């Protein structure tokens, strides 16, 4: 089986490396030569362009920054769809909106090719470990055919259509990022009140204020560690897509909008490359009252 991978960023590089480790012959392409070189070092084969890669693939993965990048790469005027072999499948692991996913899936159906939208549930570390949830959408028979391959790079679960899988990813991030925005406000208030930061977090975990973000990122905030496991730039992009999706479906998400504004403010303060925990720096003037390091 010929497998290709387009897009070797922080998420894609880990997934691609796991395919090589699993023993698959993998061809790769990225606009960044250094990203390609790092995969060649672990056993992948470089190709000169996305279309060149698509011509020889039974299964083609894509992991790209924005919905328009996925759409252009796959079904644009010079996209990969026109050169894909018969009975080939494209598996997109990018975070895209349902409307874009539907357009791509419909184009693939017309061309007699298979398409799965498979956004990931966690960050680059989990992608590299092969433990990230994979929210698969598309034809069930195609998913079952590709399940063994997906299990080599993560933990796939079938959600139904491409609309449902891509919507779920945006809903998950809408909830998670909004929780993060409220969490840092609470931590900043606790600091203003003079509560010991460690005790504050320990006690919050025993109440209804407990959350995944508190348990994961609370300790990072305590130690001023804002290494980008999931960056503010990525969160702002996903929130923008989530809010736009809600608007398309005429569903109000006022708290999601406020969270998006928080992350946009963080970008304006040049924090976009830091982890989402860094929005603590702009919450209630928290940057002037950082908690003591552990």
C-alpha beads as a LAMMPS data file, in Angstrom:
LAMMPS data file: protein, C-alpha beads

294 atoms
293 bonds

1 atom types
1 bond types

-500.0 500.0 xlo xhi
-500.0 500.0 ylo yhi
-500.0 500.0 zlo zhi

Masses

1 110.0

Atoms # bond

1 1 1 0.000 0.000 0.000
2 1 1 1.358 3.401 -1.024
3 1 1 0.785 6.029 1.664
4 1 1 1.423 9.748 1.369
5 1 1 1.386 12.606 3.866
6 1 1 0.986 16.286 3.006
7 1 1 1.607 18.776 5.825
8 1 1 4.380 18.062 8.318
9 1 1 3.725 20.664 10.976
10 1 1 3.624 19.960 14.710
11 1 1 0.659 17.620 14.365
12 1 1 1.389 16.055 10.993
13 1 1 5.041 15.300 11.649
14 1 1 4.223 13.117 14.654
15 1 1 1.531 11.192 12.810
16 1 1 3.771 10.692 9.777
17 1 1 6.649 9.450 11.935
18 1 1 4.329 6.908 13.545
19 1 1 3.373 5.543 10.125
20 1 1 7.049 5.017 9.360
21 1 1 7.604 3.360 12.740
22 1 1 4.654 1.054 12.006
23 1 1 6.505 -0.212 8.939
24 1 1 4.643 1.606 6.161
25 1 1 6.476 2.948 3.115
26 1 1 5.663 6.644 3.397
27 1 1 6.101 9.471 0.905
28 1 1 5.852 13.018 2.260
29 1 1 5.523 16.604 1.102
30 1 1 5.591 19.964 2.852
31 1 1 6.349 23.502 1.735
32 1 1 9.009 23.582 4.469
33 1 1 12.096 21.618 3.319
34 1 1 13.311 21.231 6.910
35 1 1 10.080 19.472 7.862
36 1 1 10.515 17.076 4.954
37 1 1 14.158 16.460 5.858
38 1 1 13.233 15.511 9.425
39 1 1 10.868 12.804 8.125
40 1 1 13.395 11.567 5.582
41 1 1 15.790 11.022 8.488
42 1 1 13.358 8.554 10.075
43 1 1 12.731 6.672 6.830
44 1 1 10.192 8.569 4.726
45 1 1 10.696 9.409 1.049
46 1 1 10.489 13.020 -0.112
47 1 1 8.412 14.137 -3.112
48 1 1 8.542 17.352 -5.076
49 1 1 4.907 18.475 -4.899
50 1 1 1.500 17.613 -3.518
51 1 1 0.217 16.506 -6.929
52 1 1 3.279 14.353 -7.561
53 1 1 2.627 12.648 -4.262
54 1 1 -1.102 12.214 -4.879
55 1 1 -0.508 10.407 -8.185
56 1 1 0.981 7.353 -6.486
57 1 1 -1.048 7.071 -3.259
58 1 1 -3.568 4.476 -2.209
59 1 1 -4.080 6.498 0.972
60 1 1 -3.193 10.174 1.257
61 1 1 -3.152 12.039 4.587
62 1 1 -3.426 15.812 4.794
63 1 1 -2.676 17.949 7.860
64 1 1 -2.880 21.629 6.966
65 1 1 -3.317 24.904 8.874
66 1 1 -6.585 26.331 7.526
67 1 1 -9.769 25.070 5.847
68 1 1 -8.919 26.976 2.679
69 1 1 -5.533 25.234 2.567
70 1 1 -7.227 21.829 2.681
71 1 1 -9.805 22.792 0.076
72 1 1 -7.246 24.278 -2.311
73 1 1 -4.843 21.346 -1.917
74 1 1 -7.505 18.725 -2.500
75 1 1 -10.156 20.124 -4.837
76 1 1 -8.730 23.396 -6.106
77 1 1 -8.010 24.029 -9.771
78 1 1 -4.629 22.283 -9.434
79 1 1 -5.637 20.099 -6.515
80 1 1 -4.831 16.496 -5.804
81 1 1 -8.264 15.059 -6.598
82 1 1 -7.741 15.201 -10.340
83 1 1 -4.670 12.942 -10.176
84 1 1 -5.592 10.504 -7.410
85 1 1 -5.655 6.838 -8.494
86 1 1 -8.936 4.952 -8.588
87 1 1 -10.076 3.452 -5.262
88 1 1 -7.770 5.787 -3.356
89 1 1 -8.734 7.421 -0.058
90 1 1 -7.840 10.801 1.390
91 1 1 -7.812 11.156 5.179
92 1 1 -7.737 14.750 6.358
93 1 1 -6.713 15.257 9.995
94 1 1 -6.860 19.060 9.881
95 1 1 -9.316 21.134 11.904
96 1 1 -11.804 22.430 9.333
97 1 1 -15.390 23.642 9.399
98 1 1 -18.327 21.414 8.397
99 1 1 -19.195 23.440 5.299
100 1 1 -15.708 23.011 3.867
101 1 1 -15.718 19.310 4.728
102 1 1 -19.056 18.819 2.961
103 1 1 -17.811 20.550 -0.212
104 1 1 -14.713 18.371 -0.276
105 1 1 -16.648 15.161 0.407
106 1 1 -19.163 15.933 -2.349
107 1 1 -16.364 16.605 -4.849
108 1 1 -14.745 13.289 -3.945
109 1 1 -18.032 11.437 -4.320
110 1 1 -18.547 12.887 -7.790
111 1 1 -15.040 11.777 -8.734
112 1 1 -15.520 8.272 -7.357
113 1 1 -12.901 8.717 -4.638
114 1 1 -13.189 8.284 -0.861
115 1 1 -12.733 11.017 1.729
116 1 1 -12.614 10.833 5.518
117 1 1 -12.563 13.893 7.767
118 1 1 -10.581 12.823 10.842
119 1 1 -9.746 15.773 13.115
120 1 1 -7.652 15.009 16.168
121 1 1 -8.709 15.406 19.783
122 1 1 -5.467 16.450 21.460
123 1 1 -2.189 18.216 20.794
124 1 1 1.202 17.530 19.192
125 1 1 2.521 15.460 22.100
126 1 1 -0.359 12.982 21.846
127 1 1 -0.046 12.946 18.052
128 1 1 3.618 12.000 18.372
129 1 1 2.779 9.342 20.977
130 1 1 0.035 7.882 18.781
131 1 1 -2.552 8.367 21.536
132 1 1 -4.679 11.186 20.163
133 1 1 -8.417 10.570 19.677
134 1 1 -9.356 10.606 15.982
135 1 1 -12.893 11.766 15.251
136 1 1 -13.691 10.076 11.946
137 1 1 -16.449 11.115 9.585
138 1 1 -17.376 9.788 6.160
139 1 1 -18.732 6.576 4.692
140 1 1 -18.785 3.863 7.346
141 1 1 -17.375 1.205 5.011
142 1 1 -14.426 3.465 4.162
143 1 1 -13.788 4.065 7.846
144 1 1 -13.822 0.340 8.582
145 1 1 -11.429 -0.270 5.708
146 1 1 -9.003 2.332 7.034
147 1 1 -9.487 1.649 10.751
148 1 1 -6.351 -0.567 11.057
149 1 1 -4.255 2.215 9.555
150 1 1 -5.816 4.863 11.793
151 1 1 -5.170 2.694 14.843
152 1 1 -1.457 2.909 14.083
153 1 1 -1.495 6.674 14.668
154 1 1 -4.220 7.220 17.254
155 1 1 -7.509 6.125 18.765
156 1 1 -10.187 6.362 16.049
157 1 1 -13.902 6.643 16.802
158 1 1 -16.587 6.877 14.122
159 1 1 -18.976 9.817 14.460
160 1 1 -20.955 9.585 11.223
161 1 1 -20.784 12.158 8.436
162 1 1 -17.926 14.562 7.749
163 1 1 -20.239 17.303 9.012
164 1 1 -20.591 15.594 12.380
165 1 1 -16.909 14.790 12.867
166 1 1 -15.671 18.282 12.008
167 1 1 -18.445 19.899 14.055
168 1 1 -17.525 17.787 17.072
169 1 1 -13.906 18.941 16.946
170 1 1 -14.963 22.587 16.883
171 1 1 -17.498 22.038 19.686
172 1 1 -14.826 20.368 21.796
173 1 1 -12.425 23.259 21.311
174 1 1 -15.168 25.831 21.878
175 1 1 -15.884 24.292 25.284
176 1 1 -12.229 23.748 26.184
177 1 1 -11.049 27.235 25.225
178 1 1 -14.020 28.936 26.887
179 1 1 -13.282 26.954 30.046
180 1 1 -9.683 28.135 29.836
181 1 1 -10.770 31.775 29.569
182 1 1 -12.936 31.508 32.700
183 1 1 -10.290 29.503 34.557
184 1 1 -7.602 32.182 34.249
185 1 1 -10.048 34.819 35.452
186 1 1 -10.650 32.776 38.598
187 1 1 -6.950 32.192 39.168
188 1 1 -6.264 35.908 38.745
189 1 1 -8.990 36.750 41.265
190 1 1 -7.527 34.258 43.718
191 1 1 -4.136 35.905 43.374
192 1 1 -5.708 39.326 44.004
193 1 1 -7.344 37.902 47.129
194 1 1 -3.952 36.793 48.419
195 1 1 -4.724 33.068 48.376
196 1 1 -1.667 30.850 48.050
197 1 1 -1.646 29.877 44.343
198 1 1 -0.932 26.201 44.974
199 1 1 -3.617 25.944 47.646
200 1 1 -6.029 27.787 45.363
201 1 1 -5.596 25.222 42.608
202 1 1 -5.636 22.237 44.960
203 1 1 -8.912 23.332 46.520
204 1 1 -10.539 24.242 43.193
205 1 1 -9.980 20.640 42.123
206 1 1 -12.216 19.511 44.989
207 1 1 -15.150 21.660 43.853
208 1 1 -17.344 22.191 40.834
209 1 1 -14.578 24.414 39.444
210 1 1 -12.457 21.362 38.617
211 1 1 -11.720 20.802 34.935
212 1 1 -9.303 19.202 32.490
213 1 1 -7.729 22.605 31.856
214 1 1 -7.220 23.238 35.570
215 1 1 -5.556 19.868 36.084
216 1 1 -3.391 20.096 32.962
217 1 1 -2.525 23.773 32.661
218 1 1 -2.905 24.958 36.249
219 1 1 0.559 23.631 37.183
220 1 1 2.044 25.251 34.076
221 1 1 0.632 28.617 35.121
222 1 1 2.038 28.133 38.625
223 1 1 5.505 27.579 37.185
224 1 1 5.234 30.260 34.475
225 1 1 5.604 27.588 31.800
226 1 1 3.966 28.725 28.579
227 1 1 5.729 26.374 26.177
228 1 1 3.257 26.000 23.265
229 1 1 1.706 22.557 23.588
230 1 1 -1.372 24.137 21.961
231 1 1 -0.800 27.727 20.964
232 1 1 -2.989 30.782 21.361
233 1 1 -2.840 31.259 17.578
234 1 1 -4.325 27.790 17.004
235 1 1 -6.987 28.322 19.664
236 1 1 -8.017 31.666 18.175
237 1 1 -8.335 30.050 14.751
238 1 1 -10.455 27.194 16.084
239 1 1 -12.683 29.562 18.071
240 1 1 -13.185 31.680 14.971
241 1 1 -14.315 28.585 13.077
242 1 1 -16.546 27.505 15.977
243 1 1 -18.282 30.867 16.220
244 1 1 -18.727 30.988 12.440
245 1 1 -20.225 27.477 12.507
246 1 1 -22.679 28.526 15.203
247 1 1 -23.650 31.592 13.192
248 1 1 -24.217 29.414 10.116
249 1 1 -26.579 27.238 12.161
250 1 1 -28.255 30.232 13.858
251 1 1 -27.198 28.995 17.303
252 1 1 -26.082 31.617 19.856
253 1 1 -22.697 31.071 21.543
254 1 1 -22.179 34.280 23.555
255 1 1 -19.569 32.800 25.891
256 1 1 -17.685 31.328 22.950
257 1 1 -17.589 34.788 21.376
258 1 1 -16.192 36.268 24.571
259 1 1 -13.544 33.555 24.713
260 1 1 -12.591 34.316 21.114
261 1 1 -12.191 37.981 22.034
262 1 1 -9.900 36.983 24.911
263 1 1 -7.649 34.957 22.636
264 1 1 -7.634 37.731 20.037
265 1 1 -6.489 40.184 22.715
266 1 1 -3.694 37.795 23.602
267 1 1 -2.622 37.725 19.952
268 1 1 -2.621 41.529 19.883
269 1 1 -0.238 41.421 22.844
270 1 1 2.093 39.153 20.819
271 1 1 1.332 36.033 22.849
272 1 1 0.091 34.023 19.868
273 1 1 3.039 31.625 19.820
274 1 1 2.683 30.706 23.498
275 1 1 0.477 28.029 25.025
276 1 1 -3.154 28.892 25.667
277 1 1 -2.305 29.026 29.375
278 1 1 -0.605 32.353 28.592
279 1 1 -3.966 34.110 28.434
280 1 1 -3.467 34.242 32.204
281 1 1 -1.101 37.108 31.484
282 1 1 -3.917 39.337 30.242
283 1 1 -6.629 38.300 32.697
284 1 1 -7.506 40.922 35.322
285 1 1 -4.063 42.481 34.841
286 1 1 -2.650 39.164 36.021
287 1 1 0.640 39.869 34.278
288 1 1 1.416 42.231 37.180
289 1 1 0.517 39.649 39.807
290 1 1 2.066 36.396 38.617
291 1 1 1.783 33.516 41.089
292 1 1 4.914 32.491 42.880
293 1 1 6.873 29.724 41.244
294 1 1 6.716 26.297 42.829

Bonds

1 1 1 2
2 1 2 3
3 1 3 4
4 1 4 5
5 1 5 6
6 1 6 7
7 1 7 8
8 1 8 9
9 1 9 10
10 1 10 11
11 1 11 12
12 1 12 13
13 1 13 14
14 1 14 15
15 1 15 16
16 1 16 17
17 1 17 18
18 1 18 19
19 1 19 20
20 1 20 21
21 1 21 22
22 1 22 23
23 1 23 24
24 1 24 25
25 1 25 26
26 1 26 27
27 1 27 28
28 1 28 29
29 1 29 30
30 1 30 31
31 1 31 32
32 1 32 33
33 1 33 34
34 1 34 35
35 1 35 36
36 1 36 37
37 1 37 38
38 1 38 39
39 1 39 40
40 1 40 41
41 1 41 42
42 1 42 43
43 1 43 44
44 1 44 45
45 1 45 46
46 1 46 47
47 1 47 48
48 1 48 49
49 1 49 50
50 1 50 51
51 1 51 52
52 1 52 53
53 1 53 54
54 1 54 55
55 1 55 56
56 1 56 57
57 1 57 58
58 1 58 59
59 1 59 60
60 1 60 61
61 1 61 62
62 1 62 63
63 1 63 64
64 1 64 65
65 1 65 66
66 1 66 67
67 1 67 68
68 1 68 69
69 1 69 70
70 1 70 71
71 1 71 72
72 1 72 73
73 1 73 74
74 1 74 75
75 1 75 76
76 1 76 77
77 1 77 78
78 1 78 79
79 1 79 80
80 1 80 81
81 1 81 82
82 1 82 83
83 1 83 84
84 1 84 85
85 1 85 86
86 1 86 87
87 1 87 88
88 1 88 89
89 1 89 90
90 1 90 91
91 1 91 92
92 1 92 93
93 1 93 94
94 1 94 95
95 1 95 96
96 1 96 97
97 1 97 98
98 1 98 99
99 1 99 100
100 1 100 101
101 1 101 102
102 1 102 103
103 1 103 104
104 1 104 105
105 1 105 106
106 1 106 107
107 1 107 108
108 1 108 109
109 1 109 110
110 1 110 111
111 1 111 112
112 1 112 113
113 1 113 114
114 1 114 115
115 1 115 116
116 1 116 117
117 1 117 118
118 1 118 119
119 1 119 120
120 1 120 121
121 1 121 122
122 1 122 123
123 1 123 124
124 1 124 125
125 1 125 126
126 1 126 127
127 1 127 128
128 1 128 129
129 1 129 130
130 1 130 131
131 1 131 132
132 1 132 133
133 1 133 134
134 1 134 135
135 1 135 136
136 1 136 137
137 1 137 138
138 1 138 139
139 1 139 140
140 1 140 141
141 1 141 142
142 1 142 143
143 1 143 144
144 1 144 145
145 1 145 146
146 1 146 147
147 1 147 148
148 1 148 149
149 1 149 150
150 1 150 151
151 1 151 152
152 1 152 153
153 1 153 154
154 1 154 155
155 1 155 156
156 1 156 157
157 1 157 158
158 1 158 159
159 1 159 160
160 1 160 161
161 1 161 162
162 1 162 163
163 1 163 164
164 1 164 165
165 1 165 166
166 1 166 167
167 1 167 168
168 1 168 169
169 1 169 170
170 1 170 171
171 1 171 172
172 1 172 173
173 1 173 174
174 1 174 175
175 1 175 176
176 1 176 177
177 1 177 178
178 1 178 179
179 1 179 180
180 1 180 181
181 1 181 182
182 1 182 183
183 1 183 184
184 1 184 185
185 1 185 186
186 1 186 187
187 1 187 188
188 1 188 189
189 1 189 190
190 1 190 191
191 1 191 192
192 1 192 193
193 1 193 194
194 1 194 195
195 1 195 196
196 1 196 197
197 1 197 198
198 1 198 199
199 1 199 200
200 1 200 201
201 1 201 202
202 1 202 203
203 1 203 204
204 1 204 205
205 1 205 206
206 1 206 207
207 1 207 208
208 1 208 209
209 1 209 210
210 1 210 211
211 1 211 212
212 1 212 213
213 1 213 214
214 1 214 215
215 1 215 216
216 1 216 217
217 1 217 218
218 1 218 219
219 1 219 220
220 1 220 221
221 1 221 222
222 1 222 223
223 1 223 224
224 1 224 225
225 1 225 226
226 1 226 227
227 1 227 228
228 1 228 229
229 1 229 230
230 1 230 231
231 1 231 232
232 1 232 233
233 1 233 234
234 1 234 235
235 1 235 236
236 1 236 237
237 1 237 238
238 1 238 239
239 1 239 240
240 1 240 241
241 1 241 242
242 1 242 243
243 1 243 244
244 1 244 245
245 1 245 246
246 1 246 247
247 1 247 248
248 1 248 249
249 1 249 250
250 1 250 251
251 1 251 252
252 1 252 253
253 1 253 254
254 1 254 255
255 1 255 256
256 1 256 257
257 1 257 258
258 1 258 259
259 1 259 260
260 1 260 261
261 1 261 262
262 1 262 263
263 1 263 264
264 1 264 265
265 1 265 266
266 1 266 267
267 1 267 268
268 1 268 269
269 1 269 270
270 1 270 271
271 1 271 272
272 1 272 273
273 1 273 274
274 1 274 275
275 1 275 276
276 1 276 277
277 1 277 278
278 1 278 279
279 1 279 280
280 1 280 281
281 1 281 282
282 1 282 283
283 1 283 284
284 1 284 285
285 1 285 286
286 1 286 287
287 1 287 288
288 1 288 289
289 1 289 290
290 1 290 291
291 1 291 292
292 1 292 293
293 1 293 294
